[in-house]
Amino acid sequence: MTYEPTWESVSEHEVPQWYDDAKLGVFLHWGLYSVPGWAPQVGNIQELLKAKGPAYMLSHNPYAEWYLNTMQIEGSPTQLHHSETYGADFEYDNFVGQFNEGANSADLDGLASLCKDAGAGYVVLTTKHHEGFCLWPASIEHPVKGRYHAERDLVGDFSEAVRSQGMRMGLYYSGGYDWPYNGALIRAAADTALAVPGSQAYADYAAAHVAELIDKYQPSVLWNDICWPPAGDVPALFAHYYNTVDEGVINDRWIQSKMPRNIATEAIAKGVGGLIQRLWRFVPESAKNLTFPNANHFDFSTPEYAVFHEIKEKKWEATRGVGHSFGANRNERPQDIVTVTELVRTFVDVVSKNGNLLIGIGPGPDGSIPLQQQVPLRGLGEWMSVNSSAVLGSRPWEVAEGETTQGTPVRFLRSGDDLCVALLETPSARTLEIRDLAVSEVTEVEMLGLDEPIEWSVDDGRLLVELPERLQLSPAHVLRISPSRGVRPLGEVAGNQ
């Protein structure tokens, strides 16, 4: 169909099957911040925000891609690191030459191969982060910086590498922030809204960038960050994208704030922001989250480092790094990097609740990925080589979470006509029974990755599975039960009587 530039028209767009089937994407944050590649060791950003509040979180930001902002906050660990490493007078733009030197020789085929080896169905690349530096030869010069982009067309070359290996290519763009454009510095809660350029000129600049990315590179995923300039025409941009890219998808971070910008409103905003920080310990825990308001239309939402306990009706994408940062952070310790076991179990948990996982890695300026970041991705890929049939193309079942009678947590997935049960811990006993299931008409039970059949039986509506005496090590063992219609949650059965 042809979409018109109205909310009513673009809202008719449905999530294409490829995105719902893919389940796994890899998120690459690559920019000038990849040269210093540094952020403080403070842990998970959501936990940091809850414990310390927005002002502390911003001055101790674990996101290395925020280096330009954090290095300007007086007394921050990043400012101290920058001064000690490069000198207090070393300007951020001095990283441009080092970035180009590395990026010009980057092995993009090898980088794409790592994503493929992880089992990814798509890749998302930062074309412009909040620093304003572009990874493609943008035809529109930066209003402040002029020709402010990489020498190599990294977006084009990497898109070609990704697609040549059978994956879809997605492009990220920071529409909400462009720090050099308006000299924004984000130190407190109020600054997060005030830093968004409100002029028509900036809205036109951002829209022209995104239109060029759409027309030139045809991204299967259009991933905006923070928000969209209040003066911009979002429905028109969405209509252009949907009419240009067959089966494209759009994320949720396109909200437009209409707050007028003047001395009075800025003073009020900063006063409220300061009050929030002072009274942070009294803010309800449920409100202490790094969240992004949804636009009027989106194909999927993008919570960061979030955990849910129920199936979400609307498609969503869990977004997180392999560590506590998205961009490269050479200051991260081994204990800051997610283990293979944690990553596999997070992936299964997300998929069981109607989500995709977008896992972030941070290339160095030369496109290389540190070994400690590669390990969990390759481990996930090895697990996928055995168990992909349970997750790829799957859909949520009646419920997402359960446990065995011994307390082993499980996640449920519907794969075709089968029910797949992922055990998120190694069972403590050979005889396995899952709580609160009513079983009938089951004809087959198997464990993925096992060559020999396993013994099983149904006793008074209970499924009993005899596991092998020795199970191979795995972050999550998966049982496939056929057919899925032969199994129902016990509560649902009781409710139907």
Secondary structure as UniProt FT lines:
FT   HELIX           7..10
FT   TURN            11..12
FT   HELIX           17..22
FT   STRAND          24..28
FT   HELIX           32..34
FT   TURN            35..36
FT   HELIX           45..52
FT   HELIX           54..59
FT   HELIX           64..66
FT   HELIX           67..70
FT   TURN            71..72
FT   TURN            74..75
FT   HELIX           77..86
FT   TURN            88..89
FT   HELIX           92..94
FT   HELIX           95..103
FT   TURN            104..105
FT   HELIX           108..117
FT   TURN            118..119
FT   STRAND          122..128
FT   TURN            130..131
FT   TURN            143..145
FT   HELIX           154..164
FT   TURN            165..166
FT   STRAND          168..174
FT   HELIX           179..182
FT   TURN            189..190
FT   HELIX           191..194
FT   HELIX           200..217
FT   STRAND          221..225
FT   TURN            230..231
FT   HELIX           234..244
FT   TURN            246..247
FT   STRAND          249..250
FT   HELIX           263..278
FT   HELIX           280..282
FT   HELIX           285..287
FT   STRAND          316..321
FT   TURN            330..331
FT   HELIX           334..336
FT   HELIX           340..352
FT   TURN            353..354
FT   STRAND          355..361
FT   TURN            365..366
FT   HELIX           371..391
FT   TURN            392..393
FT   STRAND          395..404
FT   TURN            405..406
FT   STRAND          409..415
FT   TURN            416..417
FT   STRAND          418..423
FT   STRAND          431..432
FT   TURN            435..436
FT   STRAND          437..439
FT   STRAND          444..447
FT   TURN            448..449
FT   STRAND          455..459
FT   TURN            460..461
FT   STRAND          462..466
FT   STRAND          477..482
FT   HELIX           484..486
FT   STRAND          487..489
FT   HELIX           490..496
//
